[in-house]
């Protein structure tokens, strides 16, 4: 797949943005009202990196930044 981390397999996840208007009842209002729901995707932050594999070979991989920071990948 195009948007998948080759180390941990992290992929895009579906979600939604919910827009609410009004003042909460706790603050003296009549409550929050949902006025819009929009579908969205949470996409992982992938970077193209030159990686040195265990066999000594150097290749390009698409890796998420969490794997880079954790040290799961050795940059060439």
HTML snippet that shows the backbone in 3Dmol.js (N, CA, C, O; Angstrom):
<script src="https://3Dmol.org/build/3Dmol-min.js"></script>
<div id="view" style="width:600px;height:400px;position:relative"></div>
<script>
const pdb = `
ATOM      1  N   UNK A   1       0.844  -1.185   0.000  1.00  0.00           N
ATOM      2  CA  UNK A   1       0.000   0.000   0.000  1.00  0.00           C
ATOM      3  C   UNK A   1       0.889   1.249   0.000  1.00  0.00           C
ATOM      4  O   UNK A   1       2.035   1.210   0.449  1.00  0.00           O
ATOM      5  N   UNK A   2       0.356   2.323  -0.497  1.00  0.00           N
ATOM      6  CA  UNK A   2       1.144   3.530  -0.641  1.00  0.00           C
ATOM      7  C   UNK A   2       1.366   4.233   0.695  1.00  0.00           C
ATOM      8  O   UNK A   2       2.478   4.692   0.957  1.00  0.00           O
ATOM      9  N   UNK A   3       0.359   4.331   1.536  1.00  0.00           N
ATOM     10  CA  UNK A   3       0.480   5.098   2.782  1.00  0.00           C
ATOM     11  C   UNK A   3       0.560   4.174   3.988  1.00  0.00           C
ATOM     12  O   UNK A   3      -0.268   4.248   4.896  1.00  0.00           O
ATOM     13  N   UNK A   4       1.556   3.310   3.988  1.00  0.00           N
ATOM     14  CA  UNK A   4       1.725   2.373   5.093  1.00  0.00           C
ATOM     15  C   UNK A   4       3.190   2.343   5.499  1.00  0.00           C
ATOM     16  O   UNK A   4       4.078   2.290   4.647  1.00  0.00           O
ATOM     17  N   UNK A   5       3.439   2.377   6.802  1.00  0.00           N
ATOM     18  CA  UNK A   5       4.808   2.284   7.314  1.00  0.00           C
ATOM     19  C   UNK A   5       5.315   0.863   7.084  1.00  0.00           C
ATOM     20  O   UNK A   5       4.640  -0.111   7.419  1.00  0.00           O
ATOM     21  N   UNK A   6       6.506   0.758   6.511  1.00  0.00           N
ATOM     22  CA  UNK A   6       7.049  -0.563   6.199  1.00  0.00           C
ATOM     23  C   UNK A   6       7.642  -1.245   7.421  1.00  0.00           C
ATOM     24  O   UNK A   6       7.976  -2.428   7.359  1.00  0.00           O
ATOM     25  N   UNK A   7       7.781  -0.525   8.535  1.00  0.00           N
ATOM     26  CA  UNK A   7       8.304  -1.138   9.762  1.00  0.00           C
ATOM     27  C   UNK A   7       7.171  -1.635  10.654  1.00  0.00           C
ATOM     28  O   UNK A   7       7.147  -2.808  11.025  1.00  0.00           O
ATOM     29  N   UNK A   8       6.234  -0.757  11.001  1.00  0.00           N
ATOM     30  CA  UNK A   8       5.200  -1.119  11.975  1.00  0.00           C
ATOM     31  C   UNK A   8       3.837  -1.382  11.335  1.00  0.00           C
ATOM     32  O   UNK A   8       2.942  -1.903  12.000  1.00  0.00           O
ATOM     33  N   UNK A   9       3.660  -1.030  10.047  1.00  0.00           N
ATOM     34  CA  UNK A   9       2.394  -1.289   9.365  1.00  0.00           C
ATOM     35  C   UNK A   9       1.312  -0.268   9.664  1.00  0.00           C
ATOM     36  O   UNK A   9       0.132  -0.532   9.432  1.00  0.00           O
ATOM     37  N   UNK A  10       1.696   0.900  10.177  1.00  0.00           N
ATOM     38  CA  UNK A  10       0.711   1.936  10.486  1.00  0.00           C
ATOM     39  C   UNK A  10       0.078   2.452   9.200  1.00  0.00           C
ATOM     40  O   UNK A  10       0.780   2.732   8.228  1.00  0.00           O
ATOM     41  N   UNK A  11      -1.273   2.580   9.190  1.00  0.00           N
ATOM     42  CA  UNK A  11      -2.030   2.986   8.006  1.00  0.00           C
ATOM     43  C   UNK A  11      -2.953   4.151   8.349  1.00  0.00           C
ATOM     44  O   UNK A  11      -3.095   4.498   9.522  1.00  0.00           O
ATOM     45  N   UNK A  12      -3.584   4.761   7.340  1.00  0.00           N
ATOM     46  CA  UNK A  12      -4.601   5.776   7.625  1.00  0.00           C
ATOM     47  C   UNK A  12      -5.801   5.172   8.347  1.00  0.00           C
ATOM     48  O   UNK A  12      -6.177   4.024   8.112  1.00  0.00           O
ATOM     49  N   UNK A  13      -6.393   5.975   9.234  1.00  0.00           N
ATOM     50  CA  UNK A  13      -7.556   5.545  10.010  1.00  0.00           C
ATOM     51  C   UNK A  13      -8.684   6.525   9.753  1.00  0.00           C
ATOM     52  O   UNK A  13      -8.453   7.732   9.694  1.00  0.00           O
ATOM     53  N   UNK A  14      -9.899   6.025   9.599  1.00  0.00           N
ATOM     54  CA  UNK A  14     -11.055   6.885   9.352  1.00  0.00           C
ATOM     55  C   UNK A  14     -11.564   7.465  10.664  1.00  0.00           C
ATOM     56  O   UNK A  14     -11.495   6.824  11.712  1.00  0.00           O
ATOM     57  N   UNK A  15     -12.074   8.682  10.586  1.00  0.00           N
ATOM     58  CA  UNK A  15     -12.637   9.339  11.759  1.00  0.00           C
ATOM     59  C   UNK A  15     -13.588  10.424  11.324  1.00  0.00           C
ATOM     60  O   UNK A  15     -14.004  10.456  10.166  1.00  0.00           O
ATOM     61  N   UNK A  16     -13.944  11.320  12.237  1.00  0.00           N
ATOM     62  CA  UNK A  16     -14.838  12.412  11.866  1.00  0.00           C
ATOM     63  C   UNK A  16     -14.577  13.626  12.730  1.00  0.00           C
ATOM     64  O   UNK A  16     -14.126  13.517  13.870  1.00  0.00           O
ATOM     65  N   UNK A  17     -14.869  14.781  12.167  1.00  0.00           N
ATOM     66  CA  UNK A  17     -14.809  16.043  12.878  1.00  0.00           C
ATOM     67  C   UNK A  17     -16.226  16.438  13.210  1.00  0.00           C
ATOM     68  O   UNK A  17     -17.073  16.489  12.317  1.00  0.00           O
ATOM     69  N   UNK A  18     -16.514  16.721  14.477  1.00  0.00           N
ATOM     70  CA  UNK A  18     -17.859  17.093  14.904  1.00  0.00           C
ATOM     71  C   UNK A  18     -17.849  18.554  15.335  1.00  0.00           C
ATOM     72  O   UNK A  18     -17.080  18.942  16.214  1.00  0.00           O
ATOM     73  N   UNK A  19     -18.713  19.370  14.710  1.00  0.00           N
ATOM     74  CA  UNK A  19     -18.824  20.790  15.028  1.00  0.00           C
ATOM     75  C   UNK A  19     -20.011  20.962  15.968  1.00  0.00           C
ATOM     76  O   UNK A  19     -21.123  20.529  15.664  1.00  0.00           O
ATOM     77  N   UNK A  20     -19.764  21.604  17.122  1.00  0.00           N
ATOM     78  CA  UNK A  20     -20.831  21.828  18.098  1.00  0.00           C
ATOM     79  C   UNK A  20     -20.923  23.313  18.390  1.00  0.00           C
ATOM     80  O   UNK A  20     -19.902  23.990  18.514  1.00  0.00           O
ATOM     81  N   UNK A  21     -22.137  23.823  18.501  1.00  0.00           N
ATOM     82  CA  UNK A  21     -22.370  25.226  18.829  1.00  0.00           C
ATOM     83  C   UNK A  21     -23.240  25.312  20.074  1.00  0.00           C
ATOM     84  O   UNK A  21     -23.966  24.377  20.411  1.00  0.00           O
ATOM     85  N   UNK A  22     -23.152  26.452  20.750  1.00  0.00           N
ATOM     86  CA  UNK A  22     -23.959  26.667  21.945  1.00  0.00           C
ATOM     87  C   UNK A  22     -23.088  26.714  23.187  1.00  0.00           C
ATOM     88  O   UNK A  22     -21.869  26.553  23.121  1.00  0.00           O
ATOM     89  N   UNK A  23     -23.735  26.936  24.312  1.00  0.00           N
ATOM     90  CA  UNK A  23     -23.053  26.998  25.596  1.00  0.00           C
ATOM     91  C   UNK A  23     -23.469  25.767  26.406  1.00  0.00           C
ATOM     92  O   UNK A  23     -24.657  25.452  26.471  1.00  0.00           O
ATOM     93  N   UNK A  24     -22.512  25.066  27.026  1.00  0.00           N
ATOM     94  CA  UNK A  24     -22.861  23.875  27.801  1.00  0.00           C
ATOM     95  C   UNK A  24     -23.829  24.188  28.945  1.00  0.00           C
ATOM     96  O   UNK A  24     -23.855  25.308  29.454  1.00  0.00           O
ATOM     97  N   UNK A  25     -24.609  23.211  29.337  1.00  0.00           N
ATOM     98  CA  UNK A  25     -25.556  23.400  30.439  1.00  0.00           C
ATOM     99  C   UNK A  25     -24.849  23.735  31.742  1.00  0.00           C
ATOM    100  O   UNK A  25     -25.384  24.469  32.572  1.00  0.00           O
ATOM    101  N   UNK A  26     -23.625  23.187  31.926  1.00  0.00           N
ATOM    102  CA  UNK A  26     -22.857  23.482  33.130  1.00  0.00           C
ATOM    103  C   UNK A  26     -22.564  24.969  33.263  1.00  0.00           C
ATOM    104  O   UNK A  26     -22.474  25.502  34.369  1.00  0.00           O
ATOM    105  N   UNK A  27     -22.414  25.638  32.106  1.00  0.00           N
ATOM    106  CA  UNK A  27     -22.080  27.057  32.123  1.00  0.00           C
ATOM    107  C   UNK A  27     -23.304  27.947  31.983  1.00  0.00           C
ATOM    108  O   UNK A  27     -23.162  29.146  31.745  1.00  0.00           O
ATOM    109  N   UNK A  28     -24.509  27.390  32.126  1.00  0.00           N
ATOM    110  CA  UNK A  28     -25.724  28.194  32.118  1.00  0.00           C
ATOM    111  C   UNK A  28     -26.442  28.266  30.791  1.00  0.00           C
ATOM    112  O   UNK A  28     -27.426  28.996  30.667  1.00  0.00           O
ATOM    113  N   UNK A  29     -25.975  27.522  29.782  1.00  0.00           N
ATOM    114  CA  UNK A  29     -26.619  27.557  28.475  1.00  0.00           C
ATOM    115  C   UNK A  29     -27.684  26.481  28.350  1.00  0.00           C
ATOM    116  O   UNK A  29     -28.040  25.819  29.325  1.00  0.00           O
ATOM    117  N   UNK A  30     -28.187  26.318  27.129  1.00  0.00           N
ATOM    118  CA  UNK A  30     -29.219  25.300  26.893  1.00  0.00           C
ATOM    119  C   UNK A  30     -28.619  24.012  26.355  1.00  0.00           C
ATOM    120  O   UNK A  30     -29.348  23.073  26.038  1.00  0.00           O
ATOM    121  N   UNK A  31     -27.304  23.959  26.251  1.00  0.00           N
ATOM    122  CA  UNK A  31     -26.631  22.737  25.821  1.00  0.00           C
ATOM    123  C   UNK A  31     -25.982  22.886  24.460  1.00  0.00           C
ATOM    124  O   UNK A  31     -26.275  23.820  23.714  1.00  0.00           O
ATOM    125  N   UNK A  32     -25.104  21.962  24.151  1.00  0.00           N
ATOM    126  CA  UNK A  32     -24.409  21.971  22.870  1.00  0.00           C
ATOM    127  C   UNK A  32     -25.249  21.272  21.810  1.00  0.00           C
ATOM    128  O   UNK A  32     -25.915  20.273  22.084  1.00  0.00           O
ATOM    129  N   UNK A  33     -25.209  21.810  20.601  1.00  0.00           N
ATOM    130  CA  UNK A  33     -25.943  21.224  19.485  1.00  0.00           C
ATOM    131  C   UNK A  33     -24.958  20.892  18.376  1.00  0.00           C
ATOM    132  O   UNK A  33     -24.112  21.710  18.016  1.00  0.00           O
ATOM    133  N   UNK A  34     -25.075  19.689  17.843  1.00  0.00           N
ATOM    134  CA  UNK A  34     -24.224  19.276  16.739  1.00  0.00           C
ATOM    135  C   UNK A  34     -24.762  19.908  15.463  1.00  0.00           C
ATOM    136  O   UNK A  34     -25.931  19.735  15.117  1.00  0.00           O
ATOM    137  N   UNK A  35     -23.892  20.649  14.761  1.00  0.00           N
ATOM    138  CA  UNK A  35     -24.331  21.325  13.544  1.00  0.00           C
ATOM    139  C   UNK A  35     -23.655  20.784  12.299  1.00  0.00           C
ATOM    140  O   UNK A  35     -24.034  21.151  11.187  1.00  0.00           O
ATOM    141  N   UNK A  36     -22.666  19.923  12.460  1.00  0.00           N
ATOM    142  CA  UNK A  36     -22.022  19.366  11.278  1.00  0.00           C
ATOM    143  C   UNK A  36     -21.099  18.231  11.635  1.00  0.00           C
ATOM    144  O   UNK A  36     -20.379  18.294  12.632  1.00  0.00           O
ATOM    145  N   UNK A  37     -21.116  17.184  10.820  1.00  0.00           N
ATOM    146  CA  UNK A  37     -20.210  16.052  10.981  1.00  0.00           C
ATOM    147  C   UNK A  37     -19.531  15.829   9.633  1.00  0.00           C
ATOM    148  O   UNK A  37     -20.198  15.606   8.623  1.00  0.00           O
ATOM    149  N   UNK A  38     -18.198  15.890   9.626  1.00  0.00           N
ATOM    150  CA  UNK A  38     -17.436  15.738   8.398  1.00  0.00           C
ATOM    151  C   UNK A  38     -16.501  14.549   8.539  1.00  0.00           C
ATOM    152  O   UNK A  38     -15.788  14.423   9.534  1.00  0.00           O
ATOM    153  N   UNK A  39     -16.509  13.678   7.537  1.00  0.00           N
ATOM    154  CA  UNK A  39     -15.601  12.531   7.548  1.00  0.00           C
ATOM    155  C   UNK A  39     -14.193  13.002   7.257  1.00  0.00           C
ATOM    156  O   UNK A  39     -13.989  13.912   6.454  1.00  0.00           O
ATOM    157  N   UNK A  40     -13.214  12.381   7.911  1.00  0.00           N
ATOM    158  CA  UNK A  40     -11.821  12.728   7.670  1.00  0.00           C
ATOM    159  C   UNK A  40     -10.945  11.504   7.854  1.00  0.00           C
ATOM    160  O   UNK A  40     -11.414  10.460   8.306  1.00  0.00           O
ATOM    161  N   UNK A  41      -9.665  11.631   7.501  1.00  0.00           N
ATOM    162  CA  UNK A  41      -8.707  10.539   7.661  1.00  0.00           C
ATOM    163  C   UNK A  41      -7.534  11.020   8.506  1.00  0.00           C
ATOM    164  O   UNK A  41      -7.040  12.133   8.323  1.00  0.00           O
ATOM    165  N   UNK A  42      -7.096  10.179   9.425  1.00  0.00           N
ATOM    166  CA  UNK A  42      -5.888  10.426  10.187  1.00  0.00           C
ATOM    167  C   UNK A  42      -4.770   9.672   9.467  1.00  0.00           C
ATOM    168  O   UNK A  42      -4.736   8.441   9.480  1.00  0.00           O
ATOM    169  N   UNK A  43      -3.844  10.425   8.830  1.00  0.00           N
ATOM    170  CA  UNK A  43      -2.815   9.834   7.988  1.00  0.00           C
ATOM    171  C   UNK A  43      -1.486   9.843   8.744  1.00  0.00           C
ATOM    172  O   UNK A  43      -1.127  10.871   9.318  1.00  0.00           O
ATOM    173  N   UNK A  44      -0.739   8.723   8.763  1.00  0.00           N
ATOM    174  CA  UNK A  44       0.541   8.694   9.458  1.00  0.00           C
ATOM    175  C   UNK A  44       1.570   9.586   8.763  1.00  0.00           C
ATOM    176  O   UNK A  44       1.509   9.793   7.551  1.00  0.00           O
ATOM    177  N   UNK A  45       2.507  10.107   9.538  1.00  0.00           N
ATOM    178  CA  UNK A  45       3.558  10.978   9.021  1.00  0.00           C
ATOM    179  C   UNK A  45       4.695  10.093   8.491  1.00  0.00           C
ATOM    180  O   UNK A  45       5.588   9.694   9.239  1.00  0.00           O
ATOM    181  N   UNK A  46       4.641   9.796   7.186  1.00  0.00           N
ATOM    182  CA  UNK A  46       5.625   8.908   6.572  1.00  0.00           C
ATOM    183  C   UNK A  46       6.740   9.701   5.914  1.00  0.00           C
ATOM    184  O   UNK A  46       6.507  10.755   5.322  1.00  0.00           O
ATOM    185  N   UNK A  47       7.945   9.184   6.024  1.00  0.00           N
ATOM    186  CA  UNK A  47       9.116   9.813   5.418  1.00  0.00           C
ATOM    187  C   UNK A  47       9.828   8.775   4.552  1.00  0.00           C
ATOM    188  O   UNK A  47       9.926   7.605   4.922  1.00  0.00           O
ATOM    189  N   UNK A  48      10.326   9.222   3.388  1.00  0.00           N
ATOM    190  CA  UNK A  48      11.162   8.358   2.554  1.00  0.00           C
ATOM    191  C   UNK A  48      12.592   8.432   3.097  1.00  0.00           C
ATOM    192  O   UNK A  48      13.188   9.507   3.153  1.00  0.00           O
ATOM    193  N   UNK A  49      13.132   7.281   3.495  1.00  0.00           N
ATOM    194  CA  UNK A  49      14.425   7.247   4.161  1.00  0.00           C
ATOM    195  C   UNK A  49      15.303   6.183   3.500  1.00  0.00           C
ATOM    196  O   UNK A  49      14.828   5.110   3.128  1.00  0.00           O
ATOM    197  N   UNK A  50      16.608   6.506   3.361  1.00  0.00           N
ATOM    198  CA  UNK A  50      17.578   5.490   2.952  1.00  0.00           C
ATOM    199  C   UNK A  50      17.945   4.701   4.194  1.00  0.00           C
ATOM    200  O   UNK A  50      18.392   5.272   5.189  1.00  0.00           O
ATOM    201  N   UNK A  51      17.756   3.380   4.140  1.00  0.00           N
ATOM    202  CA  UNK A  51      17.895   2.524   5.315  1.00  0.00           C
ATOM    203  C   UNK A  51      18.986   1.485   5.065  1.00  0.00           C
ATOM    204  O   UNK A  51      19.090   0.921   3.975  1.00  0.00           O
ATOM    205  N   UNK A  52      19.790   1.246   6.091  1.00  0.00           N
ATOM    206  CA  UNK A  52      20.784   0.176   6.036  1.00  0.00           C
ATOM    207  C   UNK A  52      20.186  -1.054   6.705  1.00  0.00           C
ATOM    208  O   UNK A  52      19.889  -1.034   7.899  1.00  0.00           O
ATOM    209  N   UNK A  53      20.007  -2.132   5.932  1.00  0.00           N
ATOM    210  CA  UNK A  53      19.407  -3.352   6.449  1.00  0.00           C
ATOM    211  C   UNK A  53      20.441  -4.179   7.210  1.00  0.00           C
ATOM    212  O   UNK A  53      21.630  -3.862   7.204  1.00  0.00           O
ATOM    213  N   UNK A  54      19.972  -5.247   7.868  1.00  0.00           N
ATOM    214  CA  UNK A  54      20.861  -6.104   8.656  1.00  0.00           C
ATOM    215  C   UNK A  54      21.896  -6.797   7.773  1.00  0.00           C
ATOM    216  O   UNK A  54      22.996  -7.109   8.229  1.00  0.00           O
ATOM    217  N   UNK A  55      21.543  -7.037   6.504  1.00  0.00           N
ATOM    218  CA  UNK A  55      22.467  -7.716   5.586  1.00  0.00           C
ATOM    219  C   UNK A  55      23.517  -6.759   5.016  1.00  0.00           C
ATOM    220  O   UNK A  55      24.385  -7.178   4.250  1.00  0.00           O
ATOM    221  N   UNK A  56      23.441  -5.466   5.389  1.00  0.00           N
ATOM    222  CA  UNK A  56      24.392  -4.485   4.902  1.00  0.00           C
ATOM    223  C   UNK A  56      23.924  -3.764   3.649  1.00  0.00           C
ATOM    224  O   UNK A  56      24.580  -2.838   3.172  1.00  0.00           O
ATOM    225  N   UNK A  57      22.794  -4.191   3.124  1.00  0.00           N
ATOM    226  CA  UNK A  57      22.230  -3.602   1.907  1.00  0.00           C
ATOM    227  C   UNK A  57      21.575  -2.252   2.228  1.00  0.00           C
ATOM    228  O   UNK A  57      21.018  -2.074   3.311  1.00  0.00           O
ATOM    229  N   UNK A  58      21.644  -1.308   1.290  1.00  0.00           N
ATOM    230  CA  UNK A  58      21.020   0.008   1.472  1.00  0.00           C
ATOM    231  C   UNK A  58      19.838   0.130   0.521  1.00  0.00           C
ATOM    232  O   UNK A  58      19.991  -0.022  -0.691  1.00  0.00           O
ATOM    233  N   UNK A  59      18.642   0.409   1.079  1.00  0.00           N
ATOM    234  CA  UNK A  59      17.434   0.562   0.272  1.00  0.00           C
ATOM    235  C   UNK A  59      16.647   1.774   0.756  1.00  0.00           C
ATOM    236  O   UNK A  59      16.968   2.372   1.783  1.00  0.00           O
ATOM    237  N   UNK A  60      15.615   2.122   0.001  1.00  0.00           N
ATOM    238  CA  UNK A  60      14.688   3.178   0.392  1.00  0.00           C
ATOM    239  C   UNK A  60      13.459   2.540   1.028  1.00  0.00           C
ATOM    240  O   UNK A  60      12.965   1.520   0.548  1.00  0.00           O
ATOM    241  N   UNK A  61      12.968   3.139   2.102  1.00  0.00           N
ATOM    242  CA  UNK A  61      11.764   2.658   2.776  1.00  0.00           C
ATOM    243  C   UNK A  61      10.899   3.845   3.154  1.00  0.00           C
ATOM    244  O   UNK A  61      11.397   4.951   3.365  1.00  0.00           O
ATOM    245  N   UNK A  62       9.593   3.603   3.236  1.00  0.00           N
ATOM    246  CA  UNK A  62       8.675   4.611   3.762  1.00  0.00           C
ATOM    247  C   UNK A  62       8.411   4.247   5.216  1.00  0.00           C
ATOM    248  O   UNK A  62       7.800   3.220   5.513  1.00  0.00           O
ATOM    249  N   UNK A  63       8.885   5.112   6.125  1.00  0.00           N
ATOM    250  CA  UNK A  63       8.846   4.810   7.554  1.00  0.00           C
ATOM    251  C   UNK A  63       8.156   5.956   8.279  1.00  0.00           C
ATOM    252  O   UNK A  63       8.368   7.120   7.938  1.00  0.00           O
ATOM    253  N   UNK A  64       7.331   5.641   9.280  1.00  0.00           N
ATOM    254  CA  UNK A  64       6.674   6.688  10.061  1.00  0.00           C
ATOM    255  C   UNK A  64       7.692   7.308  11.025  1.00  0.00           C
ATOM    256  O   UNK A  64       8.690   6.681  11.379  1.00  0.00           O
ATOM    257  N   UNK A  65       7.424   8.532  11.436  1.00  0.00           N
ATOM    258  CA  UNK A  65       8.370   9.256  12.283  1.00  0.00           C
ATOM    259  C   UNK A  65       8.485   8.627  13.665  1.00  0.00           C
ATOM    260  O   UNK A  65       9.517   8.786  14.318  1.00  0.00           O
ATOM    261  N   UNK A  66       7.484   7.935  14.122  1.00  0.00           N
ATOM    262  CA  UNK A  66       7.581   7.267  15.421  1.00  0.00           C
ATOM    263  C   UNK A  66       8.627   6.165  15.397  1.00  0.00           C
ATOM    264  O   UNK A  66       9.366   5.988  16.365  1.00  0.00           O
ATOM    265  N   UNK A  67       8.694   5.416  14.288  1.00  0.00           N
ATOM    266  CA  UNK A  67       9.717   4.370  14.155  1.00  0.00           C
ATOM    267  C   UNK A  67      11.106   4.989  14.032  1.00  0.00           C
ATOM    268  O   UNK A  67      12.078   4.439  14.551  1.00  0.00           O
ATOM    269  N   UNK A  68      11.208   6.137  13.342  1.00  0.00           N
ATOM    270  CA  UNK A  68      12.499   6.812  13.225  1.00  0.00           C
ATOM    271  C   UNK A  68      13.000   7.270  14.594  1.00  0.00           C
ATOM    272  O   UNK A  68      14.171   7.082  14.923  1.00  0.00           O
ATOM    273  N   UNK A  69      12.125   7.865  15.380  1.00  0.00           N
ATOM    274  CA  UNK A  69      12.522   8.374  16.697  1.00  0.00           C
ATOM    275  C   UNK A  69      12.830   7.247  17.663  1.00  0.00           C
ATOM    276  O   UNK A  69      13.684   7.392  18.538  1.00  0.00           O
ATOM    277  N   UNK A  70      12.130   6.106  17.511  1.00  0.00           N
ATOM    278  CA  UNK A  70      12.342   4.974  18.418  1.00  0.00           C
ATOM    279  C   UNK A  70      13.640   4.235  18.108  1.00  0.00           C
ATOM    280  O   UNK A  70      14.097   3.416  18.905  1.00  0.00           O
ATOM    281  N   UNK A  71      14.236   4.526  16.946  1.00  0.00           N
ATOM    282  CA  UNK A  71      15.487   3.855  16.592  1.00  0.00           C
ATOM    283  C   UNK A  71      15.288   2.483  15.992  1.00  0.00           C
ATOM    284  O   UNK A  71      16.212   1.669  16.012  1.00  0.00           O
ATOM    285  N   UNK A  72      14.104   2.197  15.453  1.00  0.00           N
ATOM    286  CA  UNK A  72      13.857   0.911  14.821  1.00  0.00           C
ATOM    287  C   UNK A  72      14.529   0.800  13.456  1.00  0.00           C
ATOM    288  O   UNK A  72      14.646  -0.292  12.900  1.00  0.00           O
ATOM    289  N   UNK A  73      14.976   1.955  12.914  1.00  0.00           N
ATOM    290  CA  UNK A  73      15.579   2.004  11.587  1.00  0.00           C
ATOM    291  C   UNK A  73      16.966   2.614  11.716  1.00  0.00           C
ATOM    292  O   UNK A  73      17.153   3.603  12.425  1.00  0.00           O
ATOM    293  N   UNK A  74      17.946   2.019  11.023  1.00  0.00           N
ATOM    294  CA  UNK A  74      19.290   2.592  10.976  1.00  0.00           C
ATOM    295  C   UNK A  74      19.426   3.302   9.641  1.00  0.00           C
ATOM    296  O   UNK A  74      19.375   2.672   8.585  1.00  0.00           O
ATOM    297  N   UNK A  75      19.603   4.648   9.692  1.00  0.00           N
ATOM    298  CA  UNK A  75      19.732   5.420   8.462  1.00  0.00           C
ATOM    299  C   UNK A  75      21.094   5.157   7.839  1.00  0.00           C
ATOM    300  O   UNK A  75      22.093   4.978   8.537  1.00  0.00           O
ATOM    301  N   UNK A  76      21.112   5.137   6.504  1.00  0.00           N
ATOM    302  CA  UNK A  76      22.358   4.878   5.778  1.00  0.00           C
ATOM    303  C   UNK A  76      23.212   6.140   5.734  1.00  0.00           C
ATOM    304  O   UNK A  76      24.304   6.128   5.166  1.00  0.00           O
TER     305      UNK A  76
END
`;
const viewer = $3Dmol.createViewer("view");
viewer.addModel(pdb, "pdb");
viewer.setStyle({}, {cartoon: {color: "spectrum"}});
viewer.zoomTo();
viewer.render();
</script>
